[in-house]
Amino acid sequence: MVAFLVASLTLEPVLVVGTYRNDTPDRTPDLTVALAELRRHQEVTALEVPPLPRVVLADLVADWAPGRPDLERLVWQRSASNAFIARRRSGPCSAATRWACRPPCAGRC
């Protein structure tokens, strides 16, 4: 659908943003084909956003969860340097984020 949209919009100024994880290309052959199709269009610009360095993630976690220096290591381990996941995991403990408030169980959970 995105490829159709990009091909159809030739005069209108439109920003289309899509995201995907590129760490599992073998599991998504259709995505690989779709991305190749999109990249053939001159109007398409592909940007790869690298993972956050640990020091940057540590600063963000400190801002998001002041007074919780213990969260930095847990968020680093469990977010894979993904800012969206890190932000979600740095909030107050709730049913959805309780895992970030406990020490890791080393596979015994």
Backbone as XML, in Angstrom:
<?xml version="1.0"?>
<chain id="A" units="angstrom">
  <residue number="1" name="MET">
    <atom name="N" x="0.819" y="-1.178" z="0.000"/>
    <atom name="CA" x="0.000" y="0.000" z="0.000"/>
    <atom name="C" x="0.873" y="1.257" z="0.000"/>
  </residue>
  <residue number="2" name="VAL">
    <atom name="N" x="1.960" y="1.236" z="0.762"/>
    <atom name="CA" x="2.844" y="2.407" z="0.804"/>
    <atom name="C" x="3.473" y="2.635" z="-0.563"/>
  </residue>
  <residue number="3" name="ALA">
    <atom name="N" x="3.879" y="1.562" z="-1.240"/>
    <atom name="CA" x="4.469" y="1.699" z="-2.571"/>
    <atom name="C" x="3.466" y="2.319" z="-3.545"/>
  </residue>
  <residue number="4" name="PHE">
    <atom name="N" x="2.220" y="1.911" z="-3.454"/>
    <atom name="CA" x="1.174" y="2.496" z="-4.296"/>
    <atom name="C" x="1.008" y="3.976" z="-3.987"/>
  </residue>
  <residue number="5" name="LEU">
    <atom name="N" x="0.987" y="4.311" z="-2.714"/>
    <atom name="CA" x="0.836" y="5.702" z="-2.306"/>
    <atom name="C" x="1.987" y="6.552" z="-2.843"/>
  </residue>
  <residue number="6" name="VAL">
    <atom name="N" x="3.195" y="6.061" z="-2.700"/>
    <atom name="CA" x="4.367" y="6.806" z="-3.172"/>
    <atom name="C" x="4.321" y="6.985" z="-4.685"/>
  </residue>
  <residue number="7" name="ALA">
    <atom name="N" x="3.914" y="5.946" z="-5.391"/>
    <atom name="CA" x="3.851" y="6.025" z="-6.851"/>
    <atom name="C" x="2.733" y="6.953" z="-7.312"/>
  </residue>
  <residue number="8" name="SER">
    <atom name="N" x="1.651" y="7.037" z="-6.542"/>
    <atom name="CA" x="0.494" y="7.839" z="-6.941"/>
    <atom name="C" x="0.666" y="9.323" z="-6.658"/>
  </residue>
  <residue number="9" name="LEU">
    <atom name="N" x="1.401" y="9.662" z="-5.646"/>
    <atom name="CA" x="1.559" y="11.062" z="-5.260"/>
    <atom name="C" x="2.744" y="11.669" z="-6.002"/>
  </residue>
  <residue number="10" name="THR">
    <atom name="N" x="2.458" y="12.268" z="-7.131"/>
    <atom name="CA" x="3.545" y="12.843" z="-7.918"/>
    <atom name="C" x="3.619" y="14.359" z="-7.801"/>
  </residue>
  <residue number="11" name="LEU">
    <atom name="N" x="2.511" y="15.005" z="-7.488"/>
    <atom name="CA" x="2.489" y="16.458" z="-7.424"/>
    <atom name="C" x="2.308" y="16.988" z="-6.006"/>
  </residue>
  <residue number="12" name="GLU">
    <atom name="N" x="1.645" y="16.233" z="-5.166"/>
    <atom name="CA" x="1.330" y="16.689" z="-3.824"/>
    <atom name="C" x="2.528" y="16.520" z="-2.896"/>
  </residue>
  <residue number="13" name="PRO">
    <atom name="N" x="2.832" y="17.562" z="-2.107"/>
    <atom name="CA" x="3.914" y="17.402" z="-1.125"/>
    <atom name="C" x="3.387" y="16.636" z="0.089"/>
  </residue>
  <residue number="14" name="VAL">
    <atom name="N" x="3.829" y="15.419" z="0.256"/>
    <atom name="CA" x="3.361" y="14.564" z="1.340"/>
    <atom name="C" x="4.564" y="13.903" z="2.000"/>
  </residue>
  <residue number="15" name="LEU">
    <atom name="N" x="4.503" y="13.856" z="3.320"/>
    <atom name="CA" x="5.533" y="13.163" z="4.080"/>
    <atom name="C" x="4.929" y="11.862" z="4.588"/>
  </residue>
  <residue number="16" name="VAL">
    <atom name="N" x="5.528" y="10.757" z="4.205"/>
    <atom name="CA" x="5.103" y="9.443" z="4.672"/>
    <atom name="C" x="6.269" y="8.872" z="5.461"/>
  </residue>
  <residue number="17" name="VAL">
    <atom name="N" x="6.007" y="8.507" z="6.707"/>
    <atom name="CA" x="7.056" y="7.958" z="7.562"/>
    <atom name="C" x="6.680" y="6.530" z="7.920"/>
  </residue>
  <residue number="18" name="GLY">
    <atom name="N" x="7.609" y="5.642" z="7.741"/>
    <atom name="CA" x="7.407" y="4.244" z="8.121"/>
    <atom name="C" x="8.614" y="3.762" z="8.891"/>
  </residue>
  <residue number="19" name="THR">
    <atom name="N" x="8.394" y="2.842" z="9.768"/>
    <atom name="CA" x="9.502" y="2.279" z="10.542"/>
    <atom name="C" x="9.438" y="0.758" z="10.482"/>
  </residue>
  <residue number="20" name="TYR">
    <atom name="N" x="10.582" y="0.151" z="10.662"/>
    <atom name="CA" x="10.670" y="-1.299" z="10.744"/>
    <atom name="C" x="11.973" y="-1.650" z="11.440"/>
  </residue>
  <residue number="21" name="ARG">
    <atom name="N" x="12.019" y="-2.845" z="11.958"/>
    <atom name="CA" x="13.256" y="-3.333" z="12.584"/>
    <atom name="C" x="14.054" y="-4.064" z="11.524"/>
  </residue>
  <residue number="22" name="ASN">
    <atom name="N" x="15.310" y="-3.716" z="11.398"/>
    <atom name="CA" x="16.138" y="-4.356" z="10.371"/>
    <atom name="C" x="17.020" y="-5.468" z="10.931"/>
  </residue>
  <residue number="23" name="ASP">
    <atom name="N" x="16.740" y="-5.926" z="12.135"/>
    <atom name="CA" x="17.573" y="-6.977" z="12.712"/>
    <atom name="C" x="17.033" y="-8.384" z="12.441"/>
  </residue>
  <residue number="24" name="THR">
    <atom name="N" x="15.933" y="-8.499" z="11.685"/>
    <atom name="CA" x="15.373" y="-9.809" z="11.354"/>
    <atom name="C" x="14.979" y="-9.876" z="9.882"/>
  </residue>
  <residue number="25" name="PRO">
    <atom name="N" x="15.909" y="-9.605" z="8.963"/>
    <atom name="CA" x="15.525" y="-9.551" z="7.546"/>
    <atom name="C" x="15.062" y="-10.900" z="6.992"/>
  </residue>
  <residue number="26" name="ASP">
    <atom name="N" x="15.562" y="-12.004" z="7.519"/>
    <atom name="CA" x="15.169" y="-13.312" z="6.999"/>
    <atom name="C" x="13.723" y="-13.650" z="7.319"/>
  </residue>
  <residue number="27" name="ARG">
    <atom name="N" x="13.181" y="-13.047" z="8.356"/>
    <atom name="CA" x="11.804" y="-13.328" z="8.748"/>
    <atom name="C" x="10.782" y="-12.498" z="7.984"/>
  </residue>
  <residue number="28" name="THR">
    <atom name="N" x="11.257" y="-11.530" z="7.242"/>
    <atom name="CA" x="10.331" y="-10.632" z="6.561"/>
    <atom name="C" x="10.693" y="-10.473" z="5.080"/>
  </residue>
  <residue number="29" name="PRO">
    <atom name="N" x="10.600" y="-11.548" z="4.303"/>
    <atom name="CA" x="10.971" y="-11.425" z="2.881"/>
    <atom name="C" x="10.072" y="-10.450" z="2.123"/>
  </residue>
  <residue number="30" name="ASP">
    <atom name="N" x="8.789" y="-10.370" z="2.498"/>
    <atom name="CA" x="7.896" y="-9.418" z="1.824"/>
    <atom name="C" x="8.333" y="-7.980" z="2.077"/>
  </residue>
  <residue number="31" name="LEU">
    <atom name="N" x="8.810" y="-7.723" z="3.280"/>
    <atom name="CA" x="9.299" y="-6.381" z="3.601"/>
    <atom name="C" x="10.529" y="-6.048" z="2.778"/>
  </residue>
  <residue number="32" name="THR">
    <atom name="N" x="11.413" y="-6.996" z="2.600"/>
    <atom name="CA" x="12.620" y="-6.775" z="1.797"/>
    <atom name="C" x="12.249" y="-6.386" z="0.370"/>
  </residue>
  <residue number="33" name="VAL">
    <atom name="N" x="11.286" y="-7.068" z="-0.193"/>
    <atom name="CA" x="10.822" y="-6.752" z="-1.552"/>
    <atom name="C" x="10.176" y="-5.372" z="-1.585"/>
  </residue>
  <residue number="34" name="ALA">
    <atom name="N" x="9.331" y="-5.076" z="-0.608"/>
    <atom name="CA" x="8.651" y="-3.778" z="-0.562"/>
    <atom name="C" x="9.654" y="-2.635" z="-0.426"/>
  </residue>
  <residue number="35" name="LEU">
    <atom name="N" x="10.672" y="-2.816" z="0.407"/>
    <atom name="CA" x="11.677" y="-1.759" z="0.571"/>
    <atom name="C" x="12.462" y="-1.540" z="-0.710"/>
  </residue>
  <residue number="36" name="ALA">
    <atom name="N" x="12.791" y="-2.607" z="-1.411"/>
    <atom name="CA" x="13.499" y="-2.472" z="-2.690"/>
    <atom name="C" x="12.646" y="-1.691" z="-3.688"/>
  </residue>
  <residue number="37" name="GLU">
    <atom name="N" x="11.349" y="-1.976" z="-3.685"/>
    <atom name="CA" x="10.429" y="-1.258" z="-4.573"/>
    <atom name="C" x="10.379" y="0.232" z="-4.219"/>
  </residue>
  <residue number="38" name="LEU">
    <atom name="N" x="10.286" y="0.537" z="-2.951"/>
    <atom name="CA" x="10.218" y="1.935" z="-2.518"/>
    <atom name="C" x="11.494" y="2.688" z="-2.858"/>
  </residue>
  <residue number="39" name="ARG">
    <atom name="N" x="12.618" y="2.051" z="-2.680"/>
    <atom name="CA" x="13.904" y="2.738" z="-2.909"/>
    <atom name="C" x="14.140" y="3.076" z="-4.377"/>
  </residue>
  <residue number="40" name="ARG">
    <atom name="N" x="13.373" y="2.486" z="-5.271"/>
    <atom name="CA" x="13.521" y="2.804" z="-6.697"/>
    <atom name="C" x="12.929" y="4.170" z="-7.038"/>
  </residue>
  <residue number="41" name="HIS">
    <atom name="N" x="12.079" y="4.690" z="-6.179"/>
    <atom name="CA" x="11.467" y="5.997" z="-6.426"/>
    <atom name="C" x="12.443" y="7.107" z="-6.038"/>
  </residue>
  <residue number="42" name="GLN">
    <atom name="N" x="12.601" y="8.090" z="-6.913"/>
    <atom name="CA" x="13.499" y="9.215" z="-6.642"/>
    <atom name="C" x="13.046" y="10.027" z="-5.443"/>
  </residue>
  <residue number="43" name="GLU">
    <atom name="N" x="11.739" y="10.048" z="-5.193"/>
    <atom name="CA" x="11.198" y="10.863" z="-4.118"/>
    <atom name="C" x="11.406" y="10.247" z="-2.739"/>
  </residue>
  <residue number="44" name="VAL">
    <atom name="N" x="11.786" y="8.992" z="-2.694"/>
    <atom name="CA" x="11.915" y="8.287" z="-1.420"/>
    <atom name="C" x="13.319" y="8.480" z="-0.855"/>
  </residue>
  <residue number="45" name="THR">
    <atom name="N" x="13.369" y="8.840" z="0.399"/>
    <atom name="CA" x="14.632" y="8.948" z="1.121"/>
    <atom name="C" x="14.581" y="7.966" z="2.280"/>
  </residue>
  <residue number="46" name="ALA">
    <atom name="N" x="15.521" y="7.071" z="2.324"/>
    <atom name="CA" x="15.579" y="6.085" z="3.411"/>
    <atom name="C" x="16.641" y="6.535" z="4.413"/>
  </residue>
  <residue number="47" name="LEU">
    <atom name="N" x="16.279" y="6.557" z="5.656"/>
    <atom name="CA" x="17.204" y="6.929" z="6.723"/>
    <atom name="C" x="17.302" y="5.776" z="7.698"/>
  </residue>
  <residue number="48" name="GLU">
    <atom name="N" x="18.499" y="5.375" z="8.022"/>
    <atom name="CA" x="18.691" y="4.352" z="9.039"/>
    <atom name="C" x="19.060" y="5.048" z="10.339"/>
  </residue>
  <residue number="49" name="VAL">
    <atom name="N" x="18.315" y="4.772" z="11.361"/>
    <atom name="CA" x="18.568" y="5.365" z="12.668"/>
    <atom name="C" x="19.306" y="4.314" z="13.497"/>
  </residue>
  <residue number="50" name="PRO">
    <atom name="N" x="20.555" y="4.582" z="13.827"/>
    <atom name="CA" x="21.324" y="3.585" z="14.588"/>
    <atom name="C" x="20.846" y="3.505" z="16.040"/>
  </residue>
  <residue number="51" name="PRO">
    <atom name="N" x="21.173" y="2.419" z="16.717"/>
    <atom name="CA" x="20.826" y="2.305" z="18.142"/>
    <atom name="C" x="21.482" y="3.425" z="18.939"/>
  </residue>
  <residue number="52" name="LEU">
    <atom name="N" x="20.846" y="3.778" z="20.040"/>
    <atom name="CA" x="21.416" y="4.808" z="20.908"/>
    <atom name="C" x="22.652" y="4.282" z="21.619"/>
  </residue>
  <residue number="53" name="PRO">
    <atom name="N" x="23.695" y="5.095" z="21.717"/>
    <atom name="CA" x="24.838" y="4.697" z="22.549"/>
    <atom name="C" x="24.391" y="4.609" z="24.014"/>
  </residue>
  <residue number="54" name="ARG">
    <atom name="N" x="25.048" y="3.768" z="24.774"/>
    <atom name="CA" x="24.628" y="3.558" z="26.161"/>
    <atom name="C" x="24.660" y="4.843" z="26.976"/>
  </residue>
  <residue number="55" name="VAL">
    <atom name="N" x="25.637" y="5.700" z="26.768"/>
    <atom name="CA" x="25.738" y="6.937" z="27.543"/>
    <atom name="C" x="24.544" y="7.852" z="27.256"/>
  </residue>
  <residue number="56" name="VAL">
    <atom name="N" x="24.084" y="7.885" z="26.013"/>
    <atom name="CA" x="22.920" y="8.700" z="25.654"/>
    <atom name="C" x="21.663" y="8.112" z="26.290"/>
  </residue>
  <residue number="57" name="LEU">
    <atom name="N" x="21.527" y="6.793" z="26.217"/>
    <atom name="CA" x="20.375" y="6.146" z="26.837"/>
    <atom name="C" x="20.373" y="6.377" z="28.345"/>
  </residue>
  <residue number="58" name="ALA">
    <atom name="N" x="21.541" y="6.338" z="28.964"/>
    <atom name="CA" x="21.639" y="6.575" z="30.410"/>
    <atom name="C" x="21.161" y="7.989" z="30.757"/>
  </residue>
  <residue number="59" name="ASP">
    <atom name="N" x="21.538" y="8.976" z="29.963"/>
    <atom name="CA" x="21.080" y="10.352" z="30.194"/>
    <atom name="C" x="19.563" y="10.463" z="30.051"/>
  </residue>
  <residue number="60" name="LEU">
    <atom name="N" x="19.015" y="9.798" z="29.041"/>
    <atom name="CA" x="17.570" y="9.838" z="28.845"/>
    <atom name="C" x="16.827" y="9.176" z="30.007"/>
  </residue>
  <residue number="61" name="VAL">
    <atom name="N" x="17.301" y="8.012" z="30.435"/>
    <atom name="CA" x="16.659" y="7.316" z="31.553"/>
    <atom name="C" x="16.731" y="8.170" z="32.815"/>
  </residue>
  <residue number="62" name="ALA">
    <atom name="N" x="17.852" y="8.846" z="33.025"/>
    <atom name="CA" x="17.985" y="9.715" z="34.199"/>
    <atom name="C" x="16.969" y="10.858" z="34.147"/>
  </residue>
  <residue number="63" name="ASP">
    <atom name="N" x="16.700" y="11.384" z="32.954"/>
    <atom name="CA" x="15.689" y="12.438" z="32.807"/>
    <atom name="C" x="14.275" y="11.888" z="32.988"/>
  </residue>
  <residue number="64" name="TRP">
    <atom name="N" x="14.034" y="10.706" z="32.454"/>
    <atom name="CA" x="12.696" y="10.118" z="32.493"/>
    <atom name="C" x="12.336" y="9.566" z="33.868"/>
  </residue>
  <residue number="65" name="ALA">
    <atom name="N" x="13.340" y="9.070" z="34.587"/>
    <atom name="CA" x="13.086" y="8.434" z="35.891"/>
    <atom name="C" x="14.093" y="8.953" z="36.906"/>
  </residue>
  <residue number="66" name="PRO">
    <atom name="N" x="13.960" y="10.213" z="37.310"/>
    <atom name="CA" x="14.909" y="10.778" z="38.269"/>
    <atom name="C" x="14.911" y="9.975" z="39.574"/>
  </residue>
  <residue number="67" name="GLY">
    <atom name="N" x="16.085" y="9.819" z="40.125"/>
    <atom name="CA" x="16.199" y="9.097" z="41.386"/>
    <atom name="C" x="16.162" y="7.586" z="41.244"/>
  </residue>
  <residue number="68" name="ARG">
    <atom name="N" x="16.223" y="7.083" z="40.013"/>
    <atom name="CA" x="16.210" y="5.637" z="39.789"/>
    <atom name="C" x="17.440" y="5.217" z="38.979"/>
  </residue>
  <residue number="69" name="PRO">
    <atom name="N" x="18.644" y="5.388" z="39.516"/>
    <atom name="CA" x="19.842" y="5.010" z="38.751"/>
    <atom name="C" x="19.897" y="3.511" z="38.456"/>
  </residue>
  <residue number="70" name="ASP">
    <atom name="N" x="19.165" y="2.696" z="39.216"/>
    <atom name="CA" x="19.140" y="1.256" z="38.982"/>
    <atom name="C" x="18.450" y="0.887" z="37.667"/>
  </residue>
  <residue number="71" name="LEU">
    <atom name="N" x="17.623" y="1.769" z="37.151"/>
    <atom name="CA" x="16.897" y="1.465" z="35.914"/>
    <atom name="C" x="17.785" y="1.497" z="34.679"/>
  </residue>
  <residue number="72" name="GLU">
    <atom name="N" x="18.852" y="2.256" z="34.721"/>
    <atom name="CA" x="19.686" y="2.411" z="33.518"/>
    <atom name="C" x="20.138" y="1.063" z="32.985"/>
  </residue>
  <residue number="73" name="ARG">
    <atom name="N" x="20.682" y="0.226" z="33.825"/>
    <atom name="CA" x="21.189" y="-1.075" z="33.375"/>
    <atom name="C" x="20.058" y="-1.955" z="32.855"/>
  </residue>
  <residue number="74" name="LEU">
    <atom name="N" x="18.940" y="-1.979" z="33.574"/>
    <atom name="CA" x="17.812" y="-2.805" z="33.148"/>
    <atom name="C" x="17.240" y="-2.337" z="31.815"/>
  </residue>
  <residue number="75" name="VAL">
    <atom name="N" x="17.080" y="-1.019" z="31.677"/>
    <atom name="CA" x="16.539" y="-0.491" z="30.428"/>
    <atom name="C" x="17.513" y="-0.745" z="29.289"/>
  </residue>
  <residue number="76" name="TRP">
    <atom name="N" x="18.793" y="-0.603" z="29.532"/>
    <atom name="CA" x="19.801" y="-0.877" z="28.508"/>
    <atom name="C" x="19.706" y="-2.334" z="28.049"/>
  </residue>
  <residue number="77" name="GLN">
    <atom name="N" x="19.614" y="-3.249" z="28.988"/>
    <atom name="CA" x="19.562" y="-4.670" z="28.650"/>
    <atom name="C" x="18.301" y="-5.039" z="27.889"/>
  </residue>
  <residue number="78" name="ARG">
    <atom name="N" x="17.198" y="-4.422" z="28.246"/>
    <atom name="CA" x="15.915" y="-4.877" z="27.726"/>
    <atom name="C" x="15.339" y="-4.035" z="26.590"/>
  </residue>
  <residue number="79" name="SER">
    <atom name="N" x="15.992" y="-2.953" z="26.249"/>
    <atom name="CA" x="15.457" y="-2.105" z="25.183"/>
    <atom name="C" x="16.204" y="-2.277" z="23.868"/>
  </residue>
  <residue number="80" name="ALA">
    <atom name="N" x="17.351" y="-2.934" z="23.894"/>
    <atom name="CA" x="18.188" y="-3.084" z="22.693"/>
    <atom name="C" x="18.517" y="-1.723" z="22.084"/>
  </residue>
  <residue number="81" name="SER">
    <atom name="N" x="18.689" y="-0.719" z="22.921"/>
    <atom name="CA" x="19.038" y="0.644" z="22.517"/>
    <atom name="C" x="17.953" y="1.325" z="21.703"/>
  </residue>
  <residue number="82" name="ASN">
    <atom name="N" x="16.735" y="0.831" z="21.767"/>
    <atom name="CA" x="15.617" y="1.415" z="21.045"/>
    <atom name="C" x="14.977" y="2.472" z="21.943"/>
  </residue>
  <residue number="83" name="ALA">
    <atom name="N" x="14.981" y="3.721" z="21.486"/>
    <atom name="CA" x="14.489" y="4.828" z="22.309"/>
    <atom name="C" x="13.009" y="4.680" z="22.654"/>
  </residue>
  <residue number="84" name="PHE">
    <atom name="N" x="12.215" y="4.168" z="21.738"/>
    <atom name="CA" x="10.787" y="4.017" z="22.006"/>
    <atom name="C" x="10.544" y="3.001" z="23.122"/>
  </residue>
  <residue number="85" name="ILE">
    <atom name="N" x="11.241" y="1.882" z="23.051"/>
    <atom name="CA" x="11.098" y="0.861" z="24.093"/>
    <atom name="C" x="11.679" y="1.374" z="25.405"/>
  </residue>
  <residue number="86" name="ALA">
    <atom name="N" x="12.815" y="2.038" z="25.342"/>
    <atom name="CA" x="13.446" y="2.561" z="26.554"/>
    <atom name="C" x="12.520" y="3.542" z="27.271"/>
  </residue>
  <residue number="87" name="ARG">
    <atom name="N" x="11.868" y="4.412" z="26.521"/>
    <atom name="CA" x="10.964" y="5.383" z="27.149"/>
    <atom name="C" x="9.807" y="4.680" z="27.833"/>
  </residue>
  <residue number="88" name="ARG">
    <atom name="N" x="9.262" y="3.702" z="27.175"/>
    <atom name="CA" x="8.133" y="2.960" z="27.743"/>
    <atom name="C" x="8.558" y="2.229" z="29.015"/>
  </residue>
  <residue number="89" name="ARG">
    <atom name="N" x="9.765" y="1.730" z="29.053"/>
    <atom name="CA" x="10.241" y="0.944" z="30.180"/>
    <atom name="C" x="10.810" y="1.786" z="31.314"/>
  </residue>
  <residue number="90" name="SER">
    <atom name="N" x="10.907" y="3.093" z="31.123"/>
    <atom name="CA" x="11.490" y="3.961" z="32.148"/>
    <atom name="C" x="10.452" y="4.663" z="33.000"/>
  </residue>
  <residue number="91" name="GLY">
    <atom name="N" x="9.187" y="4.439" z="32.725"/>
    <atom name="CA" x="8.128" y="5.107" z="33.455"/>
    <atom name="C" x="7.889" y="4.462" z="34.809"/>
  </residue>
  <residue number="92" name="PRO">
    <atom name="N" x="6.872" y="4.933" z="35.510"/>
    <atom name="CA" x="6.559" y="4.360" z="36.820"/>
    <atom name="C" x="6.161" y="2.897" z="36.693"/>
  </residue>
  <residue number="93" name="CYS">
    <atom name="N" x="6.384" y="2.145" z="37.730"/>
    <atom name="CA" x="6.040" y="0.725" z="37.716"/>
    <atom name="C" x="4.529" y="0.572" z="37.606"/>
  </residue>
  <residue number="94" name="SER">
    <atom name="N" x="4.133" y="-0.266" z="36.693"/>
    <atom name="CA" x="2.726" y="-0.599" z="36.516"/>
    <atom name="C" x="2.681" y="-2.050" z="36.063"/>
  </residue>
  <residue number="95" name="ALA">
    <atom name="N" x="1.526" y="-2.552" z="35.821"/>
    <atom name="CA" x="1.429" y="-3.933" z="35.352"/>
    <atom name="C" x="2.209" y="-4.113" z="34.054"/>
  </residue>
  <residue number="96" name="ALA">
    <atom name="N" x="2.203" y="-3.086" z="33.197"/>
    <atom name="CA" x="2.890" y="-3.182" z="31.903"/>
    <atom name="C" x="4.397" y="-3.026" z="32.021"/>
  </residue>
  <residue number="97" name="THR">
    <atom name="N" x="4.873" y="-2.325" z="33.059"/>
    <atom name="CA" x="6.311" y="-2.049" z="33.158"/>
    <atom name="C" x="6.932" y="-2.639" z="34.410"/>
  </residue>
  <residue number="98" name="ARG">
    <atom name="N" x="6.236" y="-3.520" z="35.083"/>
    <atom name="CA" x="6.731" y="-4.080" z="36.335"/>
    <atom name="C" x="8.090" y="-4.761" z="36.167"/>
  </residue>
  <residue number="99" name="TRP">
    <atom name="N" x="8.328" y="-5.371" z="35.013"/>
    <atom name="CA" x="9.600" y="-6.070" z="34.783"/>
    <atom name="C" x="10.795" y="-5.132" z="34.925"/>
  </residue>
  <residue number="100" name="ALA">
    <atom name="N" x="10.609" y="-3.834" z="34.651"/>
    <atom name="CA" x="11.721" y="-2.883" z="34.737"/>
    <atom name="C" x="12.029" y="-2.537" z="36.180"/>
  </residue>
  <residue number="101" name="CYS">
    <atom name="N" x="11.155" y="-2.886" z="37.092"/>
    <atom name="CA" x="11.340" y="-2.540" z="38.487"/>
    <atom name="C" x="11.888" y="-3.718" z="39.306"/>
  </residue>
  <residue number="102" name="ARG">
    <atom name="N" x="11.995" y="-4.872" z="38.676"/>
    <atom name="CA" x="12.523" y="-6.063" z="39.354"/>
    <atom name="C" x="13.888" y="-6.397" z="38.775"/>
  </residue>
  <residue number="103" name="PRO">
    <atom name="N" x="14.717" y="-7.054" z="39.553"/>
    <atom name="CA" x="15.978" y="-7.517" z="38.966"/>
    <atom name="C" x="15.693" y="-8.601" z="37.943"/>
  </residue>
  <residue number="104" name="PRO">
    <atom name="N" x="16.574" y="-8.774" z="36.966"/>
    <atom name="CA" x="16.348" y="-9.815" z="35.977"/>
    <atom name="C" x="16.315" y="-11.201" z="36.623"/>
  </residue>
  <residue number="105" name="CYS">
    <atom name="N" x="15.540" y="-12.098" z="36.045"/>
    <atom name="CA" x="15.391" y="-13.423" z="36.635"/>
    <atom name="C" x="16.307" y="-14.447" z="36.007"/>
  </residue>
  <residue number="106" name="ALA">
    <atom name="N" x="17.134" y="-14.069" z="35.075"/>
    <atom name="CA" x="18.109" y="-14.954" z="34.428"/>
    <atom name="C" x="17.448" y="-16.219" z="33.893"/>
  </residue>
  <residue number="107" name="GLY">
    <atom name="N" x="16.281" y="-16.050" z="33.306"/>
    <atom name="CA" x="15.610" y="-17.182" z="32.667"/>
    <atom name="C" x="14.891" y="-18.123" z="33.618"/>
  </residue>
  <residue number="108" name="ARG">
    <atom name="N" x="14.831" y="-17.792" z="34.890"/>
    <atom name="CA" x="14.175" y="-18.668" z="35.859"/>
    <atom name="C" x="12.729" y="-18.270" z="36.109"/>
  </residue>
  <residue number="109" name="CYS">
    <atom name="N" x="12.201" y="-17.307" z="35.392"/>
    <atom name="CA" x="10.824" y="-16.851" z="35.622"/>
    <atom name="C" x="9.827" y="-17.731" z="34.895"/>
  </residue>
</chain>
